[in-house]
C-alpha cells in the first residue's frame, strides 16, 4: 500500500533525521509515521495523539500494514508520553505556534535530549521562532509550500545559537536569506489581505481602530520592502 502525503507533510518527512527514531506528535491518522517507516527513512516511529478517535484509526492502519513492530502508538498529551532520548527527531505539524511552544516548554527534559525539531505551525509563527532562539535552538532548514490553497511554513531546528530580527521571526531567516521563490507570492497575498482589512477599518472610528490601521500599514511597508529586495 502506497501512502501519499500532502505537500506540507512531505516537506516535514524530508527534514527528519534518516536512520533514527522519530516521534510524530499529534499524529492523527499516522500517515506521516507510516510513510517514514515504509520508505525506510526511520527504523521506528512513535506516533502520539491526545484524542482517542484518530489513534484508533491509526492503529487500524498500522495493523493492516503489519507495521505494529515499527510504529508505537501512544495516547497522551504532547511529549508527556515520551522518555528523554527516545526520539532523535520530534515532529509537530498542524498546530498553532503558541500550542507547539507550550508543548515544547512543558516537556523540557524530553526536548533537551532530542537532536532535531521539525515543526509546521499554522499561525503565531514568529512566537515559535522567538521561543526557539531564546531556548538554544537554531533553524537549520526552512521551506514554504502551497497545499490545498494555503501557504505553510516548515522548519527544522537543532541545538545552537540564533538571533532574529522581527522580519526573520515572521517570515523565516533562511526563507529570506535564500529568497525562496514561494515567499514572494506569499508576501503579495499577505499584503493584499492587509490592504483589504485596512480599507474596511477606515469606515470605522476610534483611537483603537486608528492604531490598528497604523500597525497594519507598517506591516505592509515591511513586506513591500522585502519584496523590493527580490528584484
Secondary structure in CASP SS format (residue, H / E / C, confidence):
PFRMAT SS
TARGET T0000
AUTHOR 0000-0000-0000
METHOD secondary structure of the structure
MODEL  1
X C 1.00
X C 1.00
X C 1.00
X C 1.00
X C 1.00
X C 1.00
X H 1.00
X H 1.00
X H 1.00
X H 1.00
X H 1.00
X H 1.00
X H 1.00
X H 1.00
X C 1.00
X C 1.00
X C 1.00
X C 1.00
X C 1.00
X C 1.00
X C 1.00
X E 1.00
X E 1.00
X E 1.00
X E 1.00
X C 1.00
X C 1.00
X C 1.00
X C 1.00
X C 1.00
X H 1.00
X H 1.00
X H 1.00
X H 1.00
X H 1.00
X H 1.00
X H 1.00
X H 1.00
X C 1.00
X C 1.00
X C 1.00
X C 1.00
X C 1.00
X C 1.00
X E 1.00
X E 1.00
X E 1.00
X E 1.00
X E 1.00
X C 1.00
X C 1.00
X H 1.00
X H 1.00
X H 1.00
X H 1.00
X H 1.00
X H 1.00
X H 1.00
X H 1.00
X H 1.00
X H 1.00
X H 1.00
X H 1.00
X H 1.00
X C 1.00
X C 1.00
X C 1.00
X C 1.00
X C 1.00
X C 1.00
X E 1.00
X E 1.00
X E 1.00
X E 1.00
X E 1.00
X C 1.00
X C 1.00
X C 1.00
X C 1.00
X C 1.00
X C 1.00
X C 1.00
X C 1.00
X C 1.00
X C 1.00
X C 1.00
X C 1.00
X C 1.00
X E 1.00
X E 1.00
X E 1.00
X E 1.00
X E 1.00
X E 1.00
X E 1.00
X C 1.00
X H 1.00
X H 1.00
X H 1.00
X H 1.00
X H 1.00
X H 1.00
X H 1.00
X H 1.00
X H 1.00
X H 1.00
X C 1.00
X H 1.00
X H 1.00
X H 1.00
X H 1.00
X H 1.00
X C 1.00
X C 1.00
X C 1.00
X E 1.00
X E 1.00
X E 1.00
X E 1.00
X E 1.00
X E 1.00
X C 1.00
X C 1.00
X C 1.00
X H 1.00
X H 1.00
X H 1.00
X H 1.00
X H 1.00
X H 1.00
X H 1.00
X H 1.00
X H 1.00
X H 1.00
X C 1.00
X C 1.00
X E 1.00
X E 1.00
X E 1.00
X E 1.00
X E 1.00
X E 1.00
X E 1.00
X E 1.00
X E 1.00
X E 1.00
X E 1.00
X C 1.00
X C 1.00
X E 1.00
X E 1.00
X E 1.00
X E 1.00
X E 1.00
X E 1.00
X E 1.00
X E 1.00
X E 1.00
X E 1.00
X C 1.00
X C 1.00
X C 1.00
X C 1.00
X C 1.00
X C 1.00
X H 1.00
X H 1.00
X H 1.00
X H 1.00
X H 1.00
X H 1.00
X C 1.00
X H 1.00
X H 1.00
X H 1.00
X H 1.00
X H 1.00
X C 1.00
X C 1.00
X C 1.00
X H 1.00
X H 1.00
X H 1.00
X H 1.00
X H 1.00
X H 1.00
X H 1.00
X H 1.00
X H 1.00
X H 1.00
X H 1.00
X H 1.00
X H 1.00
X H 1.00
X H 1.00
X H 1.00
X H 1.00
X H 1.00
X H 1.00
X H 1.00
X H 1.00
X C 1.00
X C 1.00
X C 1.00
X C 1.00
X C 1.00
X H 1.00
X H 1.00
X H 1.00
X H 1.00
X H 1.00
X H 1.00
X H 1.00
X H 1.00
X H 1.00
X H 1.00
X H 1.00
X H 1.00
X H 1.00
X H 1.00
X H 1.00
X H 1.00
X H 1.00
X H 1.00
X H 1.00
X H 1.00
X H 1.00
X H 1.00
X H 1.00
X H 1.00
X C 1.00
END
